[in-house]
Amino acid sequence: MKRILLSVASSALALLSVSVPAFAEGDAALGQRAFQRCSGCHSTADQKKAGPGLGGIVGRPAGSMKGYRYSKALKSSGLVWDEATLDRFLAAPREVVPKTTDDGRVQA
């Protein structure tokens, strides 16, 4: 019985290790099209535009880059950007941080 469980567990781990990279790849063309609405203010590197560069954003507290105006809601949200938080915020910013606009400024 232990041998069967070990075999099943080994097979599952092997299958998982093959499938995870496929999920991580995503759709680059779709991502590029989606980012077009953000690119007026943000770059994917550290280049400063109207909004902060997004290079190194994972692990950064929301609303923490000096030299930019953020809503009080975003600054006090306590969010630290990670993949899951970014996915949620980009899909529905006002649900994740009420009283903020799509770009993190104070909602009128």
SENUMI-864593 format. One line per 4 residues: number of its first residue (from 1); their letters; for each residue x, z, y of N, C-alpha, C. Coordinates in steps of 0.1 Angstrom, whole numbers, padded with zeros to 4 digits. Layout:
BEGIN
NUM	A	X/Z/Y/X/Z/Y/X/Z/Y | ...
end
This chain:
BEGIN
1	MKRI	0008/0000/-0012/0000/0000/0000/0009/0000/0013 | 0019/0008/0013/0028/0009/0024/0035/-0005/0026 | 0038/-0011/0015/0045/-0024/0016/0035/-0035/0023 | 0023/-0034/0019/0013/-0043/0025/0011/-0041/0040
5	LLSV	0010/-0028/0044/0009/-0025/0058/0021/-0029/0066 | 0033/-0027/0060/0045/-0031/0067/0046/-0046/0068 | 0041/-0053/0058/0041/-0068/0059/0032/-0073/0070 | 0020/-0067/0070/0010/-0071/0080/0015/-0067/0094
9	ASSA	0021/-0056/0096/0026/-0052/0109/0038/-0061/0113 | 0047/-0065/0104/0058/-0074/0107/0052/-0087/0111 | 0042/-0092/0104/0037/-0105/0107/0030/-0105/0121 | 0023/-0094/0124/0016/-0093/0137/0026/-0093/0148
13	LALL	0037/-0086/0146/0048/-0085/0157/0054/-0099/0159 | 0057/-0106/0148/0063/-0119/0149/0053/-0129/0156 | 0041/-0128/0153/0031/-0137/0159/0030/-0134/0174 | 0030/-0121/0178/0029/-0116/0191/0041/-0121/0199
17	SVSV	0053/-0120/0193/0065/-0124/0200/0066/-0139/0203 | 0059/-0147/0195/0058/-0161/0197/0048/-0165/0208 | 0037/-0157/0208/0026/-0161/0218/0028/-0156/0232 | 0035/-0145/0234/0036/-0139/0247/0043/-0148/0257
21	PAFA	0054/-0155/0253/0060/-0165/0263/0050/-0176/0267 | 0041/-0180/0258/0031/-0190/0262/0022/-0185/0272 | 0017/-0173/0272/0009/-0167/0282/0016/-0166/0295 | 0028/-0162/0295/0036/-0160/0307/0039/-0173/0315
25	EGDA	0038/-0184/0308/0042/-0197/0315/0031/-0200/0325 | 0018/-0199/0322/0008/-0202/0332/0007/-0217/0335 | 0000/-0220/0346/-0002/-0234/0350/0005/-0235/0364 | 0017/-0240/0364/0024/-0241/0377/0017/-0249/0387
29	ALGQ	0011/-0260/0383/0004/-0269/0393/-0008/-0262/0399 | -0015/-0255/0391/-0027/-0247/0396/-0022/-0236/0405 | -0011/-0229/0402/-0006/-0219/0411/-0001/-0225/0424 | 0005/-0237/0423/0010/-0243/0436/-0002/-0246/0445
33	RAFQ	-0013/-0252/0439/-0025/-0255/0447/-0031/-0242/0453 | -0032/-0232/0445/-0038/-0219/0449/-0029/-0213/0461 | -0016/-0215/0460/-0008/-0209/0470/-0008/-0216/0484 | -0013/-0228/0484/-0014/-0236/0496/-0021/-0228/0507
37	RCSG	-0031/-0221/0504/-0039/-0214/0514/-0031/-0202/0520 | -0021/-0197/0512/-0013/-0186/0516/0000/-0190/0524 | 0004/-0203/0521/0017/-0207/0525/0019/-0209/0540 | 0008/-0209/0548/0008/-0210/0562/0015/-0197/0568
41	CHST	0013/-0186/0561/0018/-0173/0566/0029/-0167/0557 | 0029/-0171/0545/0039/-0165/0535/0048/-0176/0529 | 0060/-0172/0526/0069/-0181/0518/0071/-0174/0504 | 0075/-0181/0494/0077/-0175/0481/0091/-0168/0480
45	ADQK	0099/-0170/0491/0112/-0164/0491/0111/-0152/0502 | 0122/-0149/0508/0123/-0139/0518/0121/-0144/0532 | 0119/-0157/0533/0118/-0163/0546/0106/-0157/0554 | 0109/-0153/0566/0099/-0146/0574/0090/-0157/0581
49	KAGP	0077/-0156/0580/0067/-0164/0587/0058/-0155/0594 | 0046/-0158/0597/0036/-0149/0603/0034/-0137/0594 | 0035/-0139/0581/0034/-0128/0571/0048/-0126/0564 | 0050/-0115/0558/0063/-0113/0551/0065/-0123/0539
53	GLGG	0078/-0126/0536/0081/-0133/0525/0077/-0126/0512 | 0074/-0133/0502/0069/-0127/0490/0080/-0125/0479 | 0092/-0129/0482/0103/-0126/0473/0105/-0111/0471 | 0106/-0107/0459/0108/-0093/0456/0095/-0084/0458
57	IVGR	0084/-0090/0459/0071/-0082/0462/0068/-0072/0451 | 0071/-0076/0438/0068/-0067/0427/0076/-0054/0428 | 0069/-0043/0429/0075/-0030/0431/0075/-0025/0445 | 0071/-0034/0454/0070/-0030/0469/0056/-0024/0472
61	PAGS	0056/-0013/0479/0044/-0007/0484/0036/-0017/0493 | 0023/-0018/0492/0015/-0027/0501/0016/-0022/0515 | 0018/-0032/0524/0018/-0029/0538/0030/-0022/0543 | 0041/-0024/0537/0053/-0016/0540/0065/-0023/0547
65	MKGY	0063/-0037/0548/0074/-0044/0554/0074/-0042/0569 | 0086/-0038/0575/0087/-0036/0589/0086/-0049/0597 | 0080/-0048/0608/0078/-0060/0617/0066/-0068/0615 | 0056/-0063/0607/0044/-0069/0605/0032/-0060/0607
69	RYSK	0021/-0065/0612/0009/-0057/0614/0000/-0058/0602 | -0003/-0046/0597/-0012/-0045/0585/-0024/-0037/0589 | -0035/-0039/0582/-0046/-0030/0584/-0043/-0016/0580 | -0050/-0007/0586/-0049/0007/0582/-0052/0009/0567
73	ALKS	-0063/0001/0563/-0067/0002/0549/-0056/-0002/0539 | -0049/-0013/0543/-0038/-0018/0534/-0027/-0008/0533 | -0023/-0003/0545/-0012/0006/0546/-0014/0019/0539 | -0027/0024/0539/-0030/0037/0533/-0036/0035/0519
77	SGLV	-0036/0023/0513/-0042/0020/0500/-0034/0027/0489 | -0021/0029/0491/-0014/0035/0480/-0010/0025/0469 | -0013/0012/0471/-0010/0002/0462/0005/-0001/0461 | 0010/-0003/0449/0024/-0008/0447/0022/-0021/0440
81	WDEA	0027/-0032/0445/0024/-0045/0439/0031/-0047/0426 | 0022/-0050/0416/0027/-0054/0403/0018/-0066/0399 | 0020/-0072/0388/0013/-0084/0384/-0002/-0082/0383 | -0007/-0071/0377/-0021/-0068/0376/-0027/-0066/0390
85	TLDR	-0021/-0058/0398/-0026/-0055/0412/-0026/-0068/0420 | -0016/-0076/0419/-0016/-0089/0427/-0028/-0098/0422 | -0030/-0099/0409/-0041/-0107/0404/-0054/-0102/0409 | -0056/-0089/0409/-0069/-0083/0414/-0070/-0086/0428
89	FLAA	-0060/-0083/0436/-0061/-0085/0451/-0063/-0099/0455 | -0056/-0108/0449/-0057/-0122/0452/-0071/-0128/0449 | -0077/-0123/0438/-0090/-0127/0434/-0101/-0122/0443 | -0099/-0110/0448/-0110/-0103/0457/-0104/-0092/0465
93	PREV	-0097/-0096/0476/-0090/-0086/0484/-0098/-0075/0489 | -0111/-0077/0493/-0119/-0067/0499/-0125/-0058/0488 | -0125/-0062/0476/-0129/-0053/0465/-0118/-0043/0462 | -0105/-0047/0463/-0094/-0039/0460/-0091/-0030/0472
97	VPKT	-0091/-0035/0484/-0088/-0028/0496/-0100/-0030/0506 | -0110/-0022/0505/-0121/-0024/0515/-0117/-0023/0529 | -0124/-0029/0538/-0121/-0030/0552/-0108/-0037/0555 | -0104/-0047/0547/-0093/-0055/0550/-0097/-0070/0549
101	TDDG	-0090/-0079/0556/-0094/-0093/0554/-0085/-0099/0543 | -0087/-0111/0540/-0079/-0118/0530/-0064/-0117/0533 | -0061/-0116/0545/-0047/-0116/0549/-0041/-0102/0552 | -0049/-0092/0549/-0044/-0078/0551/-0046/-0072/0565
105	RVQA	-0052/-0080/0574/-0054/-0074/0587/-0068/-0067/0588 | -0070/-0060/0598/-0083/-0053/0600/-0095/-0063/0601 | -0105/-0060/0593/-0117/-0068/0593/-0125/-0065/0606 | -0130/-0076/0612/-0138/-0074/0624/-0152/-0069/0621
end
